[in-house]
Amino acid sequence: MPLEETGWLRGGACRSSDPELFFPLAPSAAQERRAKAVCARCEVLAECRAYALRAGETEGIWGGLTPQERRRSRFPAGWRTRASA
């Protein structure tokens, strides 16, 4: 990550949290809720989310979104159309 692109990290509410909360080996709904609660009070949530979407982060909670939520955000339902024959 280039420094100029991630300067916002210093303002993250997660900076004093255990990284395992955001990148668990075995994700659970309870862990996801706890991580998202930290994100909800974060001053740089928008920057974090934008970075994760732009960078295509495939793991962890970023900007209050799970990998599945980020995928849905990048590729909403119906984004593909069938090719004409």
Backbone bond lengths (Angstrom), bond angles and torsions (degrees), N, CA, C in turn:
res aa  C-N    CA-C-N  psi(-1)  N-CA   C-N-CA  omega(-1)  CA-C   N-CA-C  phi
1 M - - - 1.441 - - 1.532 109.26 -
2 P 1.294 118.17 120.86 1.461 120.76 176.08 1.530 110.56 -65.38
3 L 1.335 116.72 137.81 1.461 121.92 -177.55 1.521 112.58 -55.60
4 E 1.328 117.41 -42.65 1.462 119.34 -178.70 1.523 112.05 -64.48
5 E 1.315 117.34 -21.71 1.462 121.46 -179.51 1.518 112.21 -89.15
6 T 1.328 117.36 -16.81 1.463 120.10 -174.22 1.526 113.96 -125.51
7 G 1.311 117.94 20.72 1.452 120.96 177.53 1.515 112.57 -57.20
8 W 1.301 116.93 -28.53 1.460 122.64 179.22 1.528 112.51 -62.36
9 L 1.328 118.17 -21.53 1.472 121.16 -177.27 1.525 112.27 -55.81
10 R 1.328 117.29 -34.15 1.468 120.88 -179.16 1.523 112.06 -62.46
11 G 1.325 117.80 -23.35 1.452 121.49 -179.77 1.515 113.86 -94.45
12 G 1.316 117.35 2.96 1.464 121.13 -176.09 1.521 113.45 -71.05
13 A 1.314 115.35 137.56 1.468 121.21 176.49 1.529 110.76 -64.81
14 C 1.308 116.83 -20.84 1.470 121.67 -177.47 1.526 113.16 -81.91
15 R 1.323 118.41 -10.15 1.467 120.64 -172.36 1.521 113.59 -59.92
16 S 1.330 117.59 -23.99 1.466 119.87 179.01 1.530 111.96 -105.47
17 S 1.323 116.95 9.44 1.466 122.04 179.66 1.517 110.42 -95.16
18 D 1.303 116.00 159.61 1.462 122.34 174.92 1.530 108.41 -69.04
19 P 1.329 118.51 124.55 1.473 120.72 179.48 1.526 113.14 -55.25
20 E 1.321 117.07 -27.47 1.474 121.41 179.24 1.534 110.98 -59.18
21 L 1.330 116.93 -27.66 1.459 120.36 178.31 1.527 110.70 -63.06
22 F 1.319 117.16 -36.94 1.463 122.22 -176.89 1.524 113.28 -96.19
23 F 1.326 116.21 -19.21 1.468 121.96 -179.81 1.528 109.16 -133.13
24 P 1.338 117.99 64.93 1.465 120.98 -176.79 1.532 112.12 -73.30
25 L 1.321 114.71 149.76 1.468 119.48 175.42 1.526 110.12 -71.64
26 A 1.330 116.01 -35.78 1.466 121.32 178.95 1.531 108.00 -129.41
27 P 1.334 118.16 88.84 1.472 120.68 -177.74 1.527 112.49 -59.80
28 S 1.320 114.74 145.56 1.464 120.80 175.63 1.525 107.79 -138.01
29 A 1.317 115.49 163.31 1.462 119.86 179.59 1.531 110.74 -62.88
30 A 1.331 117.27 -38.37 1.466 120.96 -179.88 1.527 110.58 -65.61
31 Q 1.308 117.27 -43.38 1.469 121.48 178.74 1.521 109.66 -63.34
32 E 1.309 117.10 -42.43 1.468 121.87 179.36 1.527 110.70 -60.59
33 R 1.329 116.82 -43.31 1.471 120.64 178.43 1.524 111.02 -62.67
34 R 1.339 117.28 -42.25 1.466 120.42 179.43 1.524 111.03 -63.69
35 A 1.314 117.49 -43.88 1.465 120.95 179.42 1.526 110.26 -63.82
36 K 1.315 117.00 -44.16 1.459 120.62 -179.62 1.527 111.72 -66.14
37 A 1.336 117.73 -29.50 1.470 121.12 176.65 1.528 109.81 -65.43
38 V 1.330 117.27 -38.75 1.463 120.87 176.22 1.525 108.94 -64.62
39 C 1.315 116.74 -45.83 1.467 121.09 179.82 1.530 111.51 -60.53
40 A 1.319 117.31 -36.88 1.463 121.49 -175.68 1.527 112.46 -62.11
41 R 1.325 117.01 -26.63 1.473 119.17 -179.85 1.532 112.22 -102.18
42 C 1.310 116.62 14.34 1.461 121.92 -174.68 1.533 111.71 -86.63
43 E 1.324 115.38 136.82 1.465 121.66 179.56 1.534 112.66 -77.05
44 V 1.328 117.54 -18.26 1.471 120.41 -177.25 1.526 112.10 -116.35
45 L 1.334 116.52 26.33 1.458 121.57 -178.32 1.528 111.33 -55.13
46 A 1.312 118.07 -45.44 1.475 121.27 -177.59 1.523 110.94 -63.00
47 E 1.328 117.42 -42.15 1.464 120.81 179.85 1.524 111.16 -66.37
48 C 1.330 116.06 -41.12 1.466 122.04 179.23 1.533 110.37 -62.79
49 R 1.318 115.38 -47.10 1.468 120.44 -179.86 1.527 110.95 -62.90
50 A 1.322 116.21 -44.89 1.472 120.45 -179.92 1.527 110.50 -61.86
51 Y 1.331 116.39 -42.13 1.467 119.78 178.39 1.526 110.35 -60.84
52 A 1.340 116.80 -49.13 1.464 120.80 -176.89 1.521 111.76 -60.11
53 L 1.320 116.87 -40.06 1.464 120.47 178.99 1.526 110.71 -69.31
54 R 1.323 116.38 -43.42 1.465 121.24 -179.09 1.532 111.09 -65.71
55 A 1.333 116.08 -41.22 1.457 121.38 -176.68 1.532 112.71 -81.54
56 G 1.329 116.85 -13.37 1.461 119.97 -178.95 1.521 112.63 70.51
57 E 1.336 116.43 35.17 1.468 120.42 179.30 1.529 109.27 -55.82
58 T 1.317 116.17 127.90 1.466 120.79 -176.36 1.525 113.56 -104.32
59 E 1.318 117.17 -7.00 1.467 120.88 -177.16 1.518 110.04 -128.61
60 G 1.329 116.18 152.92 1.453 122.36 170.26 1.517 115.12 79.27
61 I 1.325 113.23 171.02 1.457 122.52 176.37 1.530 106.81 -91.42
62 W 1.304 117.02 121.39 1.467 123.81 178.00 1.517 107.50 -130.55
63 G 1.321 117.55 128.81 1.458 120.13 177.09 1.513 112.98 58.74
64 G 1.312 116.76 29.26 1.455 121.33 178.89 1.514 114.63 77.42
65 L 1.328 117.29 11.89 1.467 120.80 -179.22 1.528 111.16 -119.66
66 T 1.320 115.58 140.96 1.462 121.92 174.48 1.534 108.53 -79.79
67 P 1.320 117.94 167.76 1.470 119.27 175.98 1.533 112.46 -56.01
68 Q 1.321 117.37 -39.93 1.466 120.99 179.83 1.525 110.97 -65.79
69 E 1.325 117.01 -41.33 1.467 120.48 179.12 1.528 111.08 -66.34
70 R 1.330 116.13 -38.01 1.469 119.06 177.09 1.518 110.66 -65.68
71 R 1.327 117.23 -40.77 1.468 120.49 178.25 1.523 110.41 -61.28
72 R 1.328 116.49 -44.76 1.472 120.12 179.11 1.528 110.87 -63.68
73 S 1.315 116.78 -34.24 1.455 120.65 179.10 1.528 111.20 -69.11
74 R 1.322 115.75 -38.76 1.468 120.67 179.78 1.514 112.18 -76.91
75 F 1.343 115.96 -34.51 1.462 121.55 -176.93 1.524 109.20 -129.36
76 P 1.331 118.20 76.79 1.466 120.50 -177.72 1.524 111.92 -63.17
77 A 1.313 114.68 157.70 1.463 120.66 179.33 1.523 109.40 -53.13
78 G 1.311 116.08 135.44 1.453 121.60 177.94 1.514 114.76 84.02
79 W 1.339 117.99 6.21 1.472 119.03 -178.30 1.512 112.07 -68.40
80 R 1.302 115.73 -25.17 1.469 119.15 176.48 1.508 109.61 -91.14
81 T 1.286 115.67 141.70 1.463 119.80 172.86 1.512 107.08 -122.30
82 R 1.288 115.89 146.72 1.461 119.97 179.36 1.523 109.90 -65.89
83 A 1.304 114.71 137.91 1.468 119.69 176.41 1.528 108.60 -71.16
84 S 1.292 116.02 142.06 1.463 120.66 177.30 1.518 109.59 -71.77
85 A 1.289 116.13 142.08 1.462 120.69 -179.54 1.512 111.51 -82.80
